[in-house]
Amino acid sequence: MGKLSVEEMLEAGLHFGHQTFRWHPKMKPYIFDARDGIHIIDLVQTEEKLKAALDFAAQLSKQGGNILLVGTKRQASDIIAEVAKAAGLPYVANRWPGGLLTNFSSIKNRINYLKQLREKMASKDFGDMTKKEVGLLEKELANLEESFGGVDNLTALPDALFIVDVLREKIALKEALRLNIPVIAMVDTNADPSGIEFVIPANDDAKQGIRMISQAIVDTLGGKRPVSGSESLKARGGVVPKSKKAVEQLEEQALDSKDITEVLEQKEVQLAEAKHEEEKLEAEKREKRATTKRKA
């Protein structure tokens, strides 16, 4: 089975964690060093953990299983949707629909209704409906597509989840763990890896890295053999590191050449977006409670 090389992961920036004061202590085993206030992830561990995840995905593929891909933040959503669609896999790239796993029977009804509404809108058979009523149906369809469009091919609970950013997707993670559904996840230095069966320690804010890891998972599940890191490097005339010392030297070189200020800015933007999303969700909950109270 193919694997990603440490050099490729370095090029993708997968070794950059969060600021040291934002770390989660349980990620300590996966941290290589700290530079300029940023934790550096040990890519030797990333390589090993990714291989374990790919082995699991390959075994799942042999058994006819599937994986639900989850990544809703700005850096991940387009990538997750793209790779999942290409492979015909279910995905959530917008907001996680609460109860998707733990209340799947009800969610299936919503998915079936989505399919019926699609057919109705495609047929343009609106009977005596007014233009306003048709407009409301169009709006309802758009909302349903946003919530359930990526899981419309999900007829049963998924066999596993692949998650980008377990802090952002904490509800999805909680539902999966509650149902004992295995989870593969890109886990950054600020997150708790507890309960996650296949932890891939990695920068979950780097688009190139997100694409690299998610594509490797999807290709393995789909039975396609991803080009191994060694093969791809040989094609470019590169050298594959064979020891931990060689890997450490590569990490040192990458740290010297990478603008850490830029990494910090990217991390701060991601944290601000996550905070804004949480505040938005909390405001919606308050509004919902207030509406329920008024109706009562």
Residue, then its C-alpha position, 0 to 999 in steps of 0.5 A: m500500500g502506498k503512503l505519503s512521504v515526510e517530505e511531501m507532508l512538510e511541503a504541505g505544512l502538516h507539521f505546524g501546530h497551534q501556538t504553544f499556549r493553546w495546546h492540549p496536553k494529550m497531544k504531547p506524544y505527537i509534538f516534535d518541538a516548539r519554535d517561535g511560540i508554535h508547536i511542531i508536530d512529529l511527522v514520523q508519528t503522522e506517517e505511522k498513524l496515517k499508515a494505520a488509518l490507510d490499512f483500516a480503510a483498505q480493510l473496510s473497502k474489502q468488506g464493502g464498507n464506507i466512510l462519511l467525510v466531515g469537514t465544514k470549516r472554510q479550509a476543508s469544506d470545498i475539498i471534502a465535497e470535491v473528493a467525496k463526490a468524485a468517489g461517490l462517498p457521503y459527506v458533510a461540508n456545511r453545518w453538521p445536522g444534529g442527530l445525523l448518526t444518533n437519530f438516523s431514522s428521522i434523518k432518513n425521512r428528511i433525506n427521502y423528503l429531499k429526494q421527493l422535493r427534487e423530483k417535484m421541482a424537476s417535473k415543474d408539476f406544481g398544480d394549483m400552487t401560487k408563485k409564492e408557494v413555489g418560491l417557498l418550496e424552492k427555498e425549502l429545497a435549498n435548505l434541505e440540499e445544504s443540510f442533507g445533499g451530501v448524505d443523500n446516498l446514505t442508506a444506513l449508518p456509515d462504517a466510519l467517519f473521517i473528520v477534519d478538525v475534531l474541535r470544530e466537528k465536536i458534535a459529529l465526533k460525540e455522536a460517532l463515539r456514542l455509537n462506537i463508530p470508528v473515527i479517523a481524524m486529522v487532529d491538531t495540537n489544540a485538540d483532545p485525541s481521546g476516543i479517536e481510534f485513528v489519530i492523524p496528528a497534523n495541521d488541520d488548517a493547511k488546505q494542501g495538507i487537508r487535500m493530501i490526507s483526505q485524498a489518500i483515505v478516499d483513494t484507499l477506500g475506493g480500491k485505488r492505489p495511491v502513488s507512494g511517497s517514495e515513488s513520487l519522490k523518485a519521479r522528481g529525483g528526490v530522496v526519501p528519508k529512512s531514519k528519524k534523524a533524517v526526518e528531524q533534519l528535514e523538519e529543521q530545514a522546513l522550519d528555517s524556510k517557512d514564514i512562521t508569522e504567516v502560519l500564526e495568522q492562518k491559525e488566528v483566522q481559523l480560531a476567530e472563525a470557529k469562535h464566530e460559528e459557536e456564537k452564531l449557533e448559540a444565538e440561534k439556540r437562544e432565538k429558538r428557545a425564545t420562539t418556543k416560549r412565546k408560542a407557549 
